[in-house]
Amino acid sequence: MKKQQPQISEDKILEASWELLGEEGIEKFSMRRLAVRLGIQAPSIYWYFKSKQNLYQRLANQVSKIILEEYHSEGDWKEQLKGLAVTVRSVLSRYPCSTQLMMSTLPHEPDIIRFTNRMLLCVESTPLEQEQKIQTVLTIMNYVFNFVLDDYEHQRNVSAILKDHGAGALPGEEMTRLLDSMSETDAGLFRRMFTNGLFELMGTDKAFDFGLKLILLGIEQVIKEQEK
């Protein structure tokens, strides 16, 4: 009996892509690995996506669509930008490697364009110059992207270190010994912050909100200076 070919569709390819990205990261992602997961030959994928970059574009477009569906604009420009930043972080955190995808694709998909347009609308009512408005939303998005990416890489690094150590000393114990071996001049402030657990705040909601507050206050200051 002839073996039945697995059913394939664009949605199934996208779903399998997210699964593969979550398990192996974007560094190991390939059309060949994706085809193996789907149980098909790699050329079959190219009927739907002409290249890996094209697939990345569609994944980024999917993320942009979800952001737009979950974001609800309310209040003044600051509240709108904050709400957008929080929504973007939430969505990116749920989709593995989505930050890398958003950073490595061009706005050549409809929902990516709609997302970009939505960002610009947040600051349209401000007296900023057009180029300043673009720079404003880029600054916000770069902050969000890098915050999510930094947290993602941190978690991966911690997992890798714990795996390498096995039953040996924990990474924190090694760090403590290293810091104790260094002088007050070279590591005093860092040592006190590490001992007090301040670096554990990295990647938290509190850290995200504070960084976002700094950016929004800076934008507000620029607007006040222009209104003088």
BAROKOL-870309 format. One record per residue: residue number from 1; residue in three letters; x, z, y of N, C-alpha, C in turn. Coordinates in Angstrom, 2 decimals, m for minus. Example, Ala and Ser with C-alpha at 12.3 -4.5 7.8 and 13.67 -1.06 7.14 Angstrom:
BAROKOL-870309
1  Ala  13.19  7.80  m5.69  12.30  7.80  m4.50  13.20  7.80  m3.30
2  Ser  12.85  7.08  m2.25  13.67  7.14  m1.06  12.90  7.87  0.03
end
This chain:
BAROKOL-870309
1  Met  0.85  0.00  m1.20  0.00  0.00  0.00  0.88  0.00  1.25
2  Lys  0.52  m0.85  2.18  1.30  m0.95  3.41  1.16  0.33  4.23
3  Lys  2.29  0.84  4.66  2.28  2.07  5.45  1.62  1.82  6.80
4  Gln  0.68  2.68  7.15  m0.05  2.53  8.41  0.81  2.93  9.59
5  Gln  0.82  2.09  10.62  1.59  2.38  11.82  0.94  3.51  12.61
6  Pro  1.72  4.45  13.13  1.15  5.55  13.92  0.49  5.02  15.19
7  Gln  m0.62  5.66  15.54  m1.32  5.27  16.76  m0.49  5.71  17.97
8  Ile  m0.31  4.82  18.91  0.51  5.10  20.09  m0.26  4.69  21.34
9  Ser  m0.04  5.44  22.41  m0.67  5.13  23.69  0.22  5.68  24.80
10  Glu  m0.08  5.28  26.01  0.70  5.77  27.15  0.60  7.28  27.27
11  Asp  m0.60  7.82  27.08  m0.78  9.27  27.18  0.02  10.01  26.12
12  Lys  0.04  9.47  24.90  0.80  10.12  23.83  2.30  10.07  24.10
13  Ile  2.76  8.99  24.69  4.18  8.88  25.05  4.53  9.92  26.11
14  Leu  3.68  10.07  27.11  3.93  11.05  28.17  3.91  12.47  27.61
15  Glu  2.94  12.75  26.74  2.84  14.08  26.14  4.08  14.41  25.31
16  Ala  4.52  13.44  24.50  5.71  13.64  23.68  6.96  13.78  24.55
17  Ser  6.98  13.10  25.67  8.12  13.18  26.59  8.27  14.59  27.13
18  Trp  7.16  15.21  27.54  7.21  16.58  28.04  7.69  17.55  26.96
19  Glu  7.23  17.33  25.74  7.66  18.19  24.64  9.16  18.07  24.41
20  Leu  9.65  16.84  24.42  11.08  16.61  24.19  11.92  17.18  25.32
21  Leu  11.46  17.01  26.55  12.17  17.57  27.70  12.24  19.09  27.61
22  Gly  11.15  19.70  27.15  11.12  21.15  27.03  12.06  21.67  25.96
23  Glu  12.24  20.91  24.90  13.08  21.36  23.79  14.56  21.06  23.99
24  Glu  14.87  19.92  24.58  16.27  19.49  24.64  16.81  19.27  26.04
25  Gly  15.95  19.32  27.05  16.43  19.11  28.41  16.58  17.64  28.73
26  Ile  16.74  17.35  30.01  16.81  15.96  30.44  18.14  15.31  30.06
27  Glu  19.18  16.15  29.85  20.50  15.61  29.52  20.50  14.89  28.18
28  Lys  19.72  15.38  27.23  19.69  14.80  25.89  18.50  13.87  25.68
29  Phe  17.70  13.70  26.70  16.51  12.85  26.56  16.91  11.39  26.44
30  Ser  16.32  10.70  25.51  16.57  9.26  25.34  15.34  8.61  24.74
31  Met  15.23  7.31  24.91  14.10  6.57  24.35  14.17  6.61  22.82
32  Arg  15.38  6.64  22.28  15.53  6.70  20.82  15.00  8.01  20.28
33  Arg  15.37  9.12  20.92  14.87  10.43  20.48  13.36  10.50  20.64
34  Leu  12.85  9.93  21.71  11.41  9.92  21.94  10.69  9.13  20.85
35  Ala  11.26  8.01  20.47  10.66  7.18  19.42  10.63  7.93  18.09
36  Val  11.70  8.64  17.78  11.75  9.42  16.54  10.64  10.46  16.53
37  Arg  10.45  11.14  17.67  9.39  12.15  17.75  8.02  11.53  17.55
38  Leu  7.84  10.32  18.06  6.55  9.64  17.95  6.36  8.94  16.60
39  Gly  7.46  8.84  15.83  7.39  8.17  14.54  7.28  6.68  14.64
40  Ile  7.89  6.11  15.68  7.84  4.67  15.89  9.25  4.15  16.17
41  Gln  9.36  2.83  16.28  10.61  2.22  16.68  10.70  2.21  18.21
42  Ala  11.91  2.39  18.72  12.10  2.46  20.18  11.50  1.27  20.93
43  Pro  11.64  0.02  20.43  11.07  m1.11  21.18  9.58  m0.99  21.46
44  Ser  8.86  m0.23  20.61  7.41  m0.07  20.83  7.12  0.63  22.14
45  Ile  8.01  1.54  22.54  7.81  2.28  23.79  7.90  1.33  24.98
46  Tyr  8.76  0.31  24.86  8.98  m0.60  25.98  7.77  m1.49  26.26
47  Trp  6.78  m1.49  25.37  5.54  m2.19  25.67  4.80  m1.46  26.78
48  Tyr  5.04  m0.16  26.89  4.35  0.67  27.88  5.23  1.00  29.09
49  Phe  6.52  1.19  28.82  7.46  1.55  29.89  8.70  0.66  29.74
50  Lys  8.99  m0.10  30.76  10.06  m1.10  30.66  11.45  m0.49  30.63
51  Ser  11.58  0.79  31.03  12.88  1.46  31.01  12.68  2.96  31.03
52  Lys  13.75  3.70  30.79  13.66  5.16  30.86  13.36  5.59  32.29
53  Gln  13.92  4.90  33.27  13.65  5.23  34.66  12.17  5.03  34.98
54  Asn  11.59  3.97  34.44  10.17  3.71  34.64  9.33  4.83  34.04
55  Leu  9.74  5.33  32.88  9.06  6.46  32.25  9.19  7.71  33.12
56  Tyr  10.38  7.94  33.65  10.59  9.07  34.55  9.67  8.98  35.77
57  Gln  9.51  7.77  36.30  8.64  7.57  37.45  7.20  8.00  37.12
58  Arg  6.75  7.61  35.93  5.38  7.92  35.55  5.20  9.42  35.32
59  Leu  6.21  10.07  34.77  6.15  11.52  34.58  6.10  12.23  35.93
60  Ala  6.92  11.78  36.87  6.92  12.37  38.21  5.58  12.11  38.90
61  Asn  5.01  10.96  38.66  3.70  10.63  39.23  2.63  11.57  38.68
62  Gln  2.75  11.87  37.38  1.81  12.79  36.74  1.90  14.18  37.36
63  Val  3.12  14.64  37.60  3.33  15.94  38.24  2.74  15.94  39.65
64  Ser  2.96  14.87  40.39  2.43  14.76  41.75  0.90  14.83  41.75
65  Lys  0.28  14.18  40.77  m1.17  14.19  40.68  m1.69  15.60  40.43
66  Ile  m1.02  16.34  39.56  m1.44  17.72  39.24  m1.29  18.61  40.48
67  Ile  m0.21  18.42  41.22  0.00  19.20  42.45  m1.14  18.95  43.41
68  Leu  m1.51  17.70  43.59  m2.60  17.35  44.51  m3.93  17.94  44.05
69  Glu  m4.15  17.99  42.74  m5.40  18.54  42.21  m5.48  20.05  42.42
70  Glu  m4.35  20.71  42.37  m4.34  22.18  42.46  m4.16  22.70  43.88
71  Tyr  m3.69  21.84  44.78  m3.44  22.29  46.15  m4.70  22.18  46.99
72  His  m5.02  23.23  47.72  m6.17  23.23  48.62  m5.69  23.65  50.00
73  Ser  m5.74  22.71  50.94  m5.20  22.97  52.28  m6.18  23.79  53.11
74  Glu  m5.66  24.87  53.68  m6.46  25.72  54.56  m5.56  26.29  55.65
75  Gly  m6.16  26.64  56.80  m5.42  27.31  57.86  m4.58  26.38  58.71
76  Asp  m3.65  26.98  59.44  m2.79  26.20  60.33  m1.65  25.56  59.53
77  Trp  m0.73  24.93  60.25  0.34  24.18  59.58  1.22  25.08  58.71
78  Lys  1.45  26.33  59.18  2.27  27.26  58.39  1.59  27.64  57.09
79  Glu  0.32  27.93  57.16  m0.42  28.30  55.96  m0.52  27.13  54.98
80  Gln  m0.68  25.94  55.55  m0.75  24.75  54.70  0.58  24.49  54.00
81  Leu  1.67  24.58  54.74  2.98  24.37  54.14  3.31  25.42  53.09
82  Lys  2.97  26.67  53.39  3.22  27.74  52.43  2.40  27.52  51.16
83  Gly  1.11  27.17  51.35  0.26  26.92  50.20  0.76  25.77  49.35
84  Leu  1.25  24.74  50.01  1.79  23.59  49.29  3.04  23.97  48.53
85  Ala  3.93  24.71  49.17  5.18  25.13  48.52  4.89  25.98  47.29
86  Val  3.95  26.89  47.40  3.59  27.77  46.27  3.00  26.94  45.13
87  Thr  2.16  25.97  45.47  1.56  25.12  44.45  2.61  24.27  43.75
88  Val  3.50  23.67  44.52  4.56  22.84  43.94  5.42  23.66  42.99
89  Arg  5.80  24.86  43.42  6.62  25.71  42.55  5.89  26.04  41.26
90  Ser  4.61  26.36  41.36  3.82  26.70  40.19  3.76  25.56  39.19
91  Val  3.50  24.35  39.67  3.38  23.19  38.79  4.73  22.84  38.17
92  Leu  5.77  22.81  39.00  7.10  22.46  38.49  7.57  23.45  37.43
93  Ser  7.21  24.72  37.60  7.64  25.74  36.65  6.98  25.57  35.28
94  Arg  5.85  24.88  35.26  5.12  24.70  34.00  5.54  23.44  33.24
95  Tyr  6.16  22.51  33.92  6.55  21.24  33.30  8.07  21.15  33.23
96  Pro  8.65  21.24  32.04  10.11  21.26  31.89  10.79  20.04  32.47
97  Cys  11.82  20.30  33.26  12.65  19.25  33.87  11.90  18.43  34.91
98  Ser  10.70  18.87  35.30  9.93  18.11  36.30  10.64  18.10  37.65
99  Thr  11.39  19.16  37.95  12.13  19.18  39.22  13.17  18.08  39.24
100  Gln  13.92  17.94  38.14  14.92  16.87  38.07  14.26  15.51  38.18
101  Leu  13.10  15.36  37.58  12.39  14.09  37.64  11.96  13.77  39.07
102  Met  11.43  14.76  39.76  10.98  14.56  41.14  12.14  14.23  42.06
103  Met  13.31  14.81  41.77  14.47  14.59  42.61  15.18  13.27  42.32
104  Ser  14.92  12.70  41.15  15.65  11.48  40.76  14.80  10.23  40.76
105  Thr  13.57  10.32  41.28  12.71  9.15  41.32  12.34  8.80  42.76
106  Leu  11.99  7.55  42.94  11.59  7.05  44.26  10.07  7.06  44.38
107  Pro  9.54  7.11  45.60  8.07  7.14  45.78  7.45  5.77  45.56
108  His  7.57  5.26  44.34  7.05  3.94  44.01  5.82  4.04  43.11
109  Glu  5.19  5.21  43.06  3.98  5.43  42.27  2.89  5.95  43.20
110  Pro  1.63  5.61  42.95  0.55  5.97  43.88  0.41  7.45  44.17
111  Asp  0.49  8.30  43.12  0.29  9.73  43.36  1.51  10.39  44.01
112  Ile  2.69  9.83  43.79  3.87  10.32  44.51  3.72  10.02  45.99
113  Ile  3.19  8.85  46.30  2.94  8.48  47.71  1.87  9.38  48.31
114  Arg  0.81  9.64  47.55  m0.25  10.53  48.05  0.28  11.94  48.28
115  Phe  1.13  12.39  47.39  1.73  13.72  47.53  2.59  13.79  48.79
116  Thr  3.42  12.78  48.99  4.27  12.73  50.18  3.42  12.69  51.44
117  Asn  2.35  11.89  51.42  1.46  11.78  52.56  0.79  13.13  52.85
118  Arg  0.41  13.86  51.78  m0.22  15.16  51.94  0.74  16.15  52.60
119  Met  2.00  16.10  52.23  3.00  16.96  52.86  3.10  16.68  54.35
120  Leu  3.14  15.41  54.70  3.28  15.03  56.10  2.06  15.45  56.92
121  Leu  0.88  15.40  56.30  m0.34  15.81  57.00  m0.31  17.28  57.37
122  Cys  0.43  18.09  56.63  0.51  19.52  56.94  1.10  19.77  58.32
123  Val  2.00  18.92  58.76  2.68  19.13  60.05  2.27  18.10  61.10
124  Glu  1.28  17.30  60.78  0.87  16.25  61.71  0.36  16.82  63.03
125  Ser  m0.25  18.01  62.98  m0.83  18.60  64.19  0.22  19.27  65.09
126  Thr  1.44  19.40  64.63  2.50  20.06  65.41  3.07  19.09  66.44
127  Pro  3.71  19.63  67.50  4.30  18.77  68.53  5.67  18.21  68.15
128  Leu  6.07  18.39  66.91  7.37  17.88  66.47  7.42  16.36  66.55
129  Glu  8.61  15.83  66.76  8.81  14.38  66.73  8.60  13.89  65.30
130  Gln  8.33  12.61  65.14  8.04  12.07  63.82  9.20  12.31  62.84
131  Glu  10.42  12.07  63.31  11.56  12.28  62.42  11.73  13.76  62.07
132  Gln  11.32  14.64  63.00  11.40  16.08  62.73  10.35  16.50  61.71
133  Lys  9.21  15.84  61.75  8.16  16.14  60.77  8.63  15.77  59.36
134  Ile  9.27  14.62  59.25  9.80  14.21  57.95  10.86  15.19  57.48
135  Gln  11.74  15.58  58.40  12.81  16.53  58.04  12.23  17.88  57.65
136  Thr  11.13  18.27  58.30  10.49  19.54  57.99  9.99  19.59  56.55
137  Val  9.24  18.56  56.15  8.70  18.57  54.78  9.81  18.38  53.76
138  Leu  10.85  17.62  54.10  11.98  17.47  53.19  12.71  18.79  52.99
139  Thr  12.85  19.54  54.08  13.52  20.84  53.99  12.73  21.80  53.09
140  Ile  11.42  21.83  53.28  10.56  22.68  52.45  10.66  22.29  50.98
141  Met  10.54  20.99  50.72  10.56  20.53  49.33  11.94  20.72  48.69
142  Asn  12.99  20.49  49.45  14.34  20.73  48.90  14.52  22.20  48.53
143  Tyr  13.96  23.07  49.35  14.03  24.50  49.05  13.30  24.81  47.74
144  Val  12.08  24.30  47.62  11.28  24.56  46.41  11.96  23.96  45.18
145  Phe  12.40  22.70  45.29  13.05  22.04  44.17  14.26  22.83  43.69
146  Asn  15.11  23.20  44.63  16.34  23.90  44.26  16.07  25.32  43.76
147  Phe  15.04  25.96  44.28  14.69  27.30  43.80  14.26  27.23  42.33
148  Val  13.37  26.28  42.02  12.89  26.13  40.64  14.02  25.69  39.73
149  Leu  14.84  24.74  40.21  15.94  24.24  39.40  16.97  25.33  39.12
150  Asp  17.28  26.14  40.14  18.24  27.22  39.97  17.75  28.24  38.95
151  Asp  16.45  28.56  39.01  15.88  29.51  38.05  15.91  28.92  36.64
152  Tyr  15.60  27.64  36.52  15.62  26.95  35.22  17.01  26.97  34.61
153  Glu  18.02  26.63  35.42  19.40  26.61  34.92  19.88  28.02  34.59
154  His  19.46  28.99  35.40  19.85  30.38  35.14  19.33  30.85  33.79
155  Gln  18.07  30.56  33.51  17.49  30.96  32.23  18.20  30.29  31.07
156  Arg  18.54  29.03  31.24  19.26  28.30  30.18  20.66  28.90  29.97
157  Asn  21.32  29.24  31.06  22.66  29.81  30.96  22.63  31.18  30.28
158  Val  21.63  32.00  30.64  21.51  33.32  30.02  21.25  33.17  28.52
159  Ser  20.38  32.25  28.15  20.08  32.03  26.74  21.32  31.58  25.98
160  Ala  22.09  30.68  26.60  23.30  30.17  25.95  24.34  31.28  25.78
161  Ile  24.49  32.12  26.81  25.46  33.21  26.75  25.07  34.22  25.68
162  Leu  23.79  34.58  25.63  23.32  35.53  24.62  23.52  34.97  23.22
163  Lys  23.31  33.68  23.07  23.50  33.04  21.77  24.97  33.07  21.36
164  Asp  25.86  32.82  22.32  27.30  32.82  22.03  27.81  34.21  21.69
165  His  27.24  35.22  22.35  27.72  36.59  22.13  27.27  37.17  20.79
166  Gly  26.10  36.75  20.34  25.60  37.28  19.08  25.47  38.79  19.15
167  Ala  26.15  39.45  18.23  26.07  40.91  18.17  27.13  41.59  19.03
168  Gly  27.86  40.81  19.80  28.92  41.38  20.63  28.38  42.02  21.89
169  Ala  29.29  42.29  22.81  28.91  42.93  24.08  27.99  42.03  24.88
170  Leu  27.04  42.64  25.58  26.13  41.89  26.42  26.84  41.37  27.65
171  Pro  26.36  40.24  28.22  27.00  39.66  29.40  27.13  40.64  30.56
172  Gly  26.08  41.49  30.75  26.13  42.46  31.85  27.26  43.46  31.69
173  Glu  27.56  43.82  30.47  28.65  44.77  30.20  29.99  44.13  30.53
174  Glu  30.14  42.86  30.19  31.37  42.15  30.52  31.53  42.01  32.03
175  Met  30.42  41.72  32.72  30.47  41.60  34.17  30.87  42.92  34.81
176  Thr  30.32  44.02  34.30  30.67  45.35  34.83  32.16  45.62  34.68
177  Arg  32.70  45.29  33.52  34.13  45.51  33.31  34.97  44.64  34.25
178  Leu  34.52  43.41  34.44  35.24  42.50  35.34  35.24  43.03  36.76
179  Leu  34.08  43.46  37.23  33.96  43.97  38.60  34.76  45.25  38.78
180  Asp  34.78  46.09  37.76  35.54  47.34  37.85  37.05  47.09  37.93
181  Ser  37.47  45.93  37.44  38.88  45.60  37.47  39.32  44.99  38.80
182  Met  38.35  44.70  39.68  38.64  44.05  40.95  38.65  45.06  42.08
183  Ser  39.34  44.73  43.15  39.47  45.66  44.27  38.21  45.71  45.12
184  Glu  38.13  46.74  45.96  37.01  46.88  46.88  36.94  45.72  47.85
185  Thr  38.10  45.25  48.30  38.16  44.13  49.24  37.60  42.85  48.62
186  Asp  37.95  42.61  47.37  37.55  41.36  46.73  36.12  41.38  46.20
187  Ala  35.62  42.52  45.79  34.32  42.53  45.10  33.45  43.74  45.41
188  Gly  33.79  44.52  46.43  33.06  45.75  46.71  31.57  45.55  46.95
189  Leu  31.22  44.68  47.89  29.81  44.47  48.22  29.08  43.82  47.06
190  Phe  29.72  42.84  46.44  29.12  42.18  45.28  28.86  43.20  44.17
191  Arg  29.83  44.08  43.92  29.70  45.08  42.86  28.52  46.02  43.12
192  Arg  28.37  46.47  44.36  27.28  47.38  44.68  25.92  46.69  44.52
193  Met  25.83  45.45  44.96  24.57  44.72  44.79  24.25  44.49  43.32
194  Phe  25.28  44.16  42.54  25.09  43.94  41.11  24.65  45.23  40.42
195  Thr  25.30  46.33  40.76  24.99  47.63  40.16  23.57  48.06  40.50
196  Asn  23.12  47.75  41.71  21.77  48.13  42.15  20.70  47.16  41.66
197  Gly  21.11  46.14  40.89  20.15  45.21  40.31  19.56  44.20  41.27
198  Leu  20.22  44.01  42.42  19.66  43.10  43.41  19.68  41.65  42.96
199  Phe  20.64  41.28  42.12  20.71  39.90  41.65  19.59  39.59  40.66
200  Glu  18.93  40.63  40.16  17.80  40.42  39.26  16.58  39.90  40.01
201  Leu  16.63  39.98  41.35  15.54  39.45  42.17  15.54  37.93  42.22
202  Met  16.65  37.31  41.81  16.76  35.86  41.84  15.67  35.23  40.97
203  Gly  14.96  34.26  41.54  13.92  33.57  40.79  12.57  34.25  40.83
204  Thr  12.45  35.40  41.50  11.19  36.12  41.55  10.30  35.63  42.68
205  Asp  9.03  36.01  42.64  8.09  35.66  43.71  8.56  36.23  45.04
206  Lys  9.09  37.46  45.00  9.55  38.11  46.23  10.67  37.31  46.88
207  Ala  11.62  36.86  46.08  12.73  36.07  46.61  12.24  34.74  47.16
208  Phe  11.32  34.11  46.43  10.77  32.81  46.87  10.05  32.95  48.20
209  Asp  9.19  33.96  48.31  8.41  34.16  49.53  9.31  34.45  50.73
210  Phe  10.38  35.21  50.52  11.28  35.54  51.63  12.01  34.29  52.11
211  Gly  12.52  33.49  51.19  13.21  32.26  51.58  12.28  31.31  52.31
212  Leu  11.06  31.20  51.84  10.07  30.34  52.48  9.74  30.84  53.88
213  Lys  9.66  32.17  54.03  9.39  32.78  55.33  10.50  32.43  56.33
214  Leu  11.75  32.47  55.89  12.86  32.13  56.76  12.74  30.70  57.29
215  Ile  12.38  29.79  56.40  12.26  28.38  56.78  11.10  28.18  57.76
216  Leu  9.96  28.79  57.46  8.79  28.63  58.32  9.02  29.22  59.71
217  Leu  9.71  30.36  59.77  10.03  30.96  61.07  10.98  30.07  61.86
218  Gly  11.89  29.42  61.15  12.81  28.49  61.81  12.08  27.30  62.40
219  Ile  11.11  26.76  61.64  10.31  25.64  62.14  9.50  26.07  63.36
220  Glu  8.92  27.26  63.28  8.12  27.79  64.38  8.98  27.95  65.63
221  Gln  10.21  28.38  65.48  11.11  28.55  66.61  11.43  27.22  67.27
222  Val  11.64  26.20  66.45  11.90  24.85  67.00  10.71  24.38  67.81
223  Ile  9.50  24.61  67.31  8.28  24.20  68.03  8.17  24.94  69.36
224  Lys  8.45  26.25  69.35  8.37  27.02  70.60  9.38  26.53  71.62
225  Glu  10.56  26.18  71.17  11.58  25.66  72.09  11.17  24.34  72.69
226  Gln  10.48  23.51  71.93  10.04  22.23  72.45  8.87  22.35  73.41
227  Glu  8.11  23.42  73.27  6.94  23.62  74.12  7.29  24.26  75.46
228  Lys  8.53  24.71  75.63  8.95  25.33  76.89  9.00  24.31  78.02
end
